[in-house]
Amino acid sequence: MPRLRFCLCLIVLSVCSIAQATQRPKTCLVLGGGGARGAAHIGVLEVLEREHIPVDCVVGTSMGAIVGGLYAAGYDATHIRDVLDHIDWKNMFSDDPSRAELPMRRKQDELRFLGGVELGLRDGKIAFPRGAVQGQKLQLLLRRLLLPVGISQDFDDLAIPFRAVATDIGNGQRVVFGSGDLAMAIRASMSVPAAFAPLRYHGHMLVDGGISDNVPIDVARALGAQRMIVVDVGERLTPADQLNSPFAIASQMLTVMMKKQTDAQLATLGPDDVLITPELGDLGSANFDRAPQAVQIGMAAAEEKLAALRRDAVDADDYARFTQAHRLPKFDPPLIAFLDVLHDRSRTAGYVEQHLSGLVGEPFDAKTVDQRIGQAYGEGSYERIGYELTRRDDGATGLTVEPVDKGWGPNFLRVGLRLSDNFNGSNSYQLISEANFTGLNAYGGESRNRVQLGRVTEMYSEFLQPFGNRGQYYIAPYLQYRANDFPINNGAKIDYAEYRHTRGVGALEFGFTPDESWQFSGALEYGRDAARLRIGTPDFPNISSAFGGIIAHAVFDDLDSSGFPRHGTRLDVSQEYLIAELGSTASAQITRLRWDTALTTGANTFLLGANLSSSSGGGRDVQIAAYSPLGGLTNLSGYTENQLFATQTALLRGVYYRRLTDAQHLFSVPVYLGGSLEAGGFWESRRQIGRDWIGAGSVFLGVDTFLGPIFLGYGYAQGGHNALYLTFGSLLRSDP
């Protein structure tokens, strides 16, 4: 009997030993932060899948949180690589929707300011944005990718349990997300300071998790990990002799701080853990255009650790069970039963609600929701607009939308600058500043007040109120004073005289914008024009007249850029009726038309355009308002900027330009080489139109900067007119 009991004990111990020997230890994947270098994580995942190595939990920081979060949600490595390959990173690092999708009002602003600088006015002080990019498009992308798991609030319920790491910039402490909104947690984890703005979420002001824990091994241990696969893609220290700028020094300081924390974490790894350190060389955290290269490097680094990794491999049946569980849930788009727009962080939540109200009662479509939110965001006063699908107790599913006003607002100061020099003593400048007071009511009422100094002096004040179920209508009373000099030379090389033209006007404008490409408006106006002789003989009289009338205006604009457009058309047509019964000195009609179309093949772009201004009736006094300018680069090149003024002008032009720098590189400066052929004329009556056309042409080098396009060029026009140009401006013109 004792011998039998002994044998049974041996059998039990043997079975237990075999079970312990075959039980796979809980393995956690730890993916560190590193920006674009984090694409190497995908290469590591591809090797793990090929070798049938399952993981039991995933922890990630920054780019590691994006890759890890998608993997934990059910995406496989191939799908994640496909997502990464199709991201337009240039577009992702710009919060606004594409120019073609901007509201017409913002398109007009672009032409006026051509880049410029926007500052906040808050509590009587100048305020600045917290980051170069607010992350609006990244947030919408993450939301769209994670819709199948959007309702889930517990990250342990994902296909693989997941944790994301961020940093509370207020106290410097690490914040670990294991529940809540997965898309928001990932977005918070990669708020790189000074690049992506911090994200306020769950009572924290959150920035990149790499600041406090770039390789969060201890978080994996807290999940019960017994073995870890750690991927470190952090940047290496730059040699001292290459630290040649304040930016490089600041970047090195951040790298030193993060490396110290990372080294402390890596020192805790045991002999059974696997550390993978891809040799990414000079591939920087911002080199998203080199992401495919990083994937291959990550794969090669994992290959070097195959012997250690294969200890966690399982047979085909076990891995099939893992992949069966590791699947992205099917997303069945629900009917949007309600719209809940939160009002606590925006003065103009009603404006957002107007843009999205038409979605209620329709099946959910992520593309449509993104487009509607983009249209509202394009208005310009929001830091971000986020949404999530929410389910009420009664089972109804709808949209909860949170608009957040710009933290450096609600009032803004915009400043722009234009310069021109012909290297022959003729130069001009245009300094433009505009104070914009937003959020005056819940439906987007705002006041704009503009001052211009230089070639054109202007003071302008307007109140604009959108209305309608999508804010597609508006009413805008405004006051304007404008003054500029113009020469009288009849095309000669020497001016006969120079006048100072002043205009004061008050108007009430009504408008309709059916979509982002069209704007129709009509206005009642009254004011006075005057032309005072500044230089010339007394034979040239001073002129003064009143005008009152109606303006009908239509604009179509779907150009993709206001600097160097590659696609699209802009058409601006207006008809002004000056009516004696409305206070005009005499009756007259003034017609203006501007047209530009951009056509691109490869790196070559052709910009075709026409410009026409014509008036009839009213006599010389009334037609002060009808004078339009010609002159300047591609605008009858060879003449200086606005050298020619007449009541009847016309211009036809074809402009060619080719980009010389790599358009695929994320931070390359666009440089163009181009030229133009033009034909134009100016006349004093409609009967003369078409006579004596002037041929002209130019060559130029253009650079698209954050302050707007800069051109260095040479122009020649028939009659021996030639000019060198250094010009800050645009190939497009929005007003005389």
Disulfide bonds with the S-S distance in Angstrom:
none
